[in-house]
Amino acid sequence: MKGENIIDNKLETISNLFEDKEIRSIWDSEKEEYFFSVVDVIRALTDSKEPRKYWSVLKNRLKKEGSELTTFCSQLKMLASDGKMRLRDVLDTKGILRLIESVPSPKAEPFKVWLANLGSERIDEVFDPEIAVNRAVEYYRNKGYSDEWIKARLTGIVDRFKLTDVWKDGGINKPIEYALLTNEIYKGWSGMKASEYKKLKGIRKESLRDNMTDIEVALTNIGEIATRDIAREERPHGLKENLKVAKRGGGVAKGAKDLYEKETKKSAISKSNSLNYKYIDEVKKIDNKEGEIDE
């Protein structure tokens, strides 16, 4: 993990579940993932006076049981109570949820019930996919998007599948390859890959398209449609050939962008987003209230 891609330390997402408990977190803009302090989560779930020792014992137990959780555990530097940056065991969101399921504590039970409900909902969606669609529509409505915008967004999702289907036919099958091709289209017309574009707009895990202006969405669509149609005609195979096509598709959108900016006398790229909150980067430490040494 490259240090320059890590931004400390706004507590968002899963840490909100712990109410007033402080959970240190680090955001990795390249992986688009939060990493949370394992000891802080243990402290919140158990009220243990020695959460580091609790985690050490639990970690050994999980290893003996054959759990892969400890394999996914990595270390990042976080601010300790003595004011120094020290390495801490961290897990991503998925890992933290698995950790919660492994903690035998009454405080963990509400989280386990919540996870069970989420699992039940996803199973229901397998039998009736309309449930997932309805959930998405309600989500967008609650966010204040118009029904017209929602229709266009769902159509855009279908169009995106048409592009990825073409890529599959061209030998693309790894998530990292899809990400690289998408970045090539974005760079072709905006000069930025997706993570850089998100940083410009002040968003993190949120969807980039959900936070775009009309012209930005249109240019994104042009780039993807052009890439799709060129690929259908020329049938590139493999990542290298498809990257060249994606760059050309992005170039088509760049031509439209340049013409738009020439005629309107304003930039097609906006820093605006649709969030009703703002991320604040800050370094936090956990105060030692029980006299425990946070090393």
RALINLIN-V708586 format. One record per residue. RES is the residue in one small letter. PSI is psi in whole degrees, -180 to 180 (none if undefined). NEAR is the number of other ideal C-beta (glycine too) atoms within 12 Angstrom. D_LAST is the distance of its C-alpha to the last C-alpha in Angstrom with 1 decimal. Layout:
res->{RES RES}
psi->{PSI PSI}
near->{NEAR NEAR}
d_last->{D_LAST D_LAST}
//
This chain:
res->{m k g e n i i d n k l e t i s n l f e d k e i r s i w d s e k e e y f f s v v d v i r a l t d s k e p r k y w s v l k n r l k k e g s e l t t f c s q l k m l a s d g k m r l r d v l d t k g i l r l i e s v p s p k a e p f k v w l a n l g s e r i d e v f d p e i a v n r a v e y y r n k g y s d e w i k a r l t g i v d r f k l t d v w k d g g i n k p i e y a l l t n e i y k g w s g m k a s e y k k l k g i r k e s l r d n m t d i e v a l t n i g e i a t r d i a r e e r p h g l k e n l k v a k r g g g v a k g a k d l y e k e t k k s a i s k s n s l n y k y i d e v k k i d n k e g e i d e}
psi->{125 131 -36 -14 2 131 123 143 42 128 109 -172 -117 -30 -21 -21 -18 15 -115 5 135 120 109 140 157 136 128 108 -26 -46 -11 55 144 147 129 146 120 -43 -38 -40 -42 -45 -42 -36 -28 -17 24 139 -15 69 -29 -41 -38 -46 -37 -44 -44 -39 -43 -39 -43 -38 -44 -32 -5 16 140 -2 -45 -24 -35 -7 128 -176 136 156 132 157 123 174 -19 7 3 152 120 151 136 145 131 154 152 -178 -46 -42 -41 -40 -38 -36 -45 -41 -21 -9 117 75 141 -32 -20 -17 -45 -36 -40 -38 -43 -45 -39 -41 -41 -43 -41 -41 -42 -37 -41 -37 -26 -41 -30 86 -22 -28 -43 -40 -46 -39 -41 -43 -45 -38 -49 -39 -44 -25 -7 7 145 161 -34 -42 -42 -42 -45 -37 -44 -37 -39 -36 -42 -42 -36 -39 -35 -39 -47 -29 -41 -42 -39 -43 -25 15 12 125 0 140 -39 -32 -41 -40 -42 -41 -42 -43 -37 -38 -47 -46 -32 -36 -26 -17 4 145 171 -44 -36 -37 -42 -41 -41 -39 -5 32 164 -93 -12 153 132 -44 -35 -14 19 155 172 -43 -35 -42 -43 -43 -37 -45 -43 -45 -42 -40 -43 -44 -45 -47 -37 -43 -37 -36 -43 -15 57 151 136 165 -45 -47 -40 -31 -39 -41 -42 -39 -40 -40 -43 -33 -34 -45 -32 -39 -42 -38 -47 -40 -41 -47 -33 -42 -33 -14 30 158 142 -14 128 147 -8 154 178 16 150 21 169 136 136 117 125 147 125 150 159 117 140 99 -18 5 9 141 120 91 none}
near->{19 12 14 11 21 27 31 30 34 25 32 29 26 32 28 19 26 28 14 10 25 29 40 40 42 41 37 28 31 23 24 29 31 35 41 44 46 42 42 42 45 40 34 35 34 28 18 24 16 21 34 29 19 29 32 20 20 35 27 14 18 27 17 11 13 10 20 16 29 25 14 24 32 25 19 34 24 35 27 26 25 15 15 16 23 23 20 37 32 36 39 29 30 21 30 39 27 28 43 36 27 33 33 19 24 13 22 28 16 17 28 24 15 18 25 17 14 17 16 15 18 17 14 17 18 13 12 14 13 13 18 20 19 18 19 23 22 15 18 26 18 12 21 14 23 14 14 13 23 24 18 22 32 23 17 26 24 17 25 28 17 22 35 28 18 33 40 20 20 31 19 32 17 16 14 14 24 28 24 24 45 36 29 36 46 38 26 35 40 37 23 25 28 33 30 21 34 32 26 25 30 24 30 32 25 25 28 35 35 29 30 34 24 19 26 34 28 22 39 43 32 32 40 40 26 31 43 34 21 30 36 20 14 19 17 28 19 20 23 18 23 37 30 24 37 42 30 29 42 36 28 29 37 28 21 28 30 20 17 24 19 13 12 12 8 13 20 30 28 22 18 17 27 25 21 10 15 13 26 15 20 18 22 25 24 34 18 21 13 16 10 22 17 30 16}
d_last->{22.1 23.2 21.0 24.1 24.7 21.5 21.7 18.9 18.8 21.6 21.1 24.2 25.8 24.1 21.6 24.9 25.5 22.7 24.7 22.8 19.4 17.0 16.2 14.5 16.8 18.0 21.6 23.1 26.7 28.0 27.1 27.7 24.8 21.8 18.5 16.4 12.9 13.5 11.1 12.8 16.1 15.5 14.7 17.9 20.0 19.3 18.2 16.1 14.3 11.8 11.7 9.2 11.8 14.6 13.7 13.6 17.0 18.4 17.6 19.5 22.3 22.7 23.0 25.6 27.5 27.7 25.8 25.1 22.3 19.6 21.6 21.3 17.5 16.1 13.1 13.0 11.1 10.3 9.9 6.9 8.3 8.4 10.6 9.1 9.4 6.8 8.3 8.6 11.4 14.4 18.0 21.1 23.4 25.3 22.3 20.9 24.4 24.5 21.3 22.9 25.9 24.0 22.4 24.9 24.5 27.3 25.2 25.2 29.0 30.0 28.0 29.7 33.1 32.5 31.7 34.8 36.9 35.8 36.6 40.0 40.8 40.2 42.4 45.1 45.0 45.8 49.0 49.8 48.2 49.9 47.2 44.6 47.1 47.7 44.0 43.6 46.7 45.5 42.1 43.8 46.3 43.6 42.1 45.4 46.8 50.6 52.4 53.8 50.4 49.2 52.2 51.6 48.0 48.9 51.6 49.2 47.0 50.1 50.9 47.5 48.2 51.4 49.6 47.1 50.0 51.6 48.5 48.4 52.0 50.9 48.4 45.3 43.1 39.4 37.3 36.0 39.7 40.6 37.8 39.0 42.6 41.8 39.9 42.9 45.2 43.0 42.7 46.5 47.4 44.4 42.8 39.4 37.7 36.6 32.9 34.2 36.8 34.3 32.2 35.5 36.2 32.7 32.3 29.7 30.5 33.8 37.0 38.2 41.8 41.3 40.4 43.2 46.4 49.7 50.4 47.0 47.5 51.0 49.9 47.3 50.1 52.5 50.0 49.4 53.0 54.2 51.7 52.9 56.6 56.3 54.5 57.2 59.8 58.4 56.3 53.5 51.6 48.0 45.2 46.7 50.0 48.5 46.2 49.4 51.1 48.1 48.2 51.9 51.4 48.9 51.5 54.1 51.8 51.3 55.0 55.2 52.3 54.1 57.4 55.7 54.2 57.5 59.5 57.2 55.9 52.3 49.2 48.8 45.0 43.4 40.0 40.8 39.2 40.0 36.8 36.9 33.3 31.4 28.0 26.0 23.2 20.4 16.7 15.0 11.8 11.3 12.2 10.9 14.4 14.0 12.1 9.0 5.8 3.8 0.0}
//
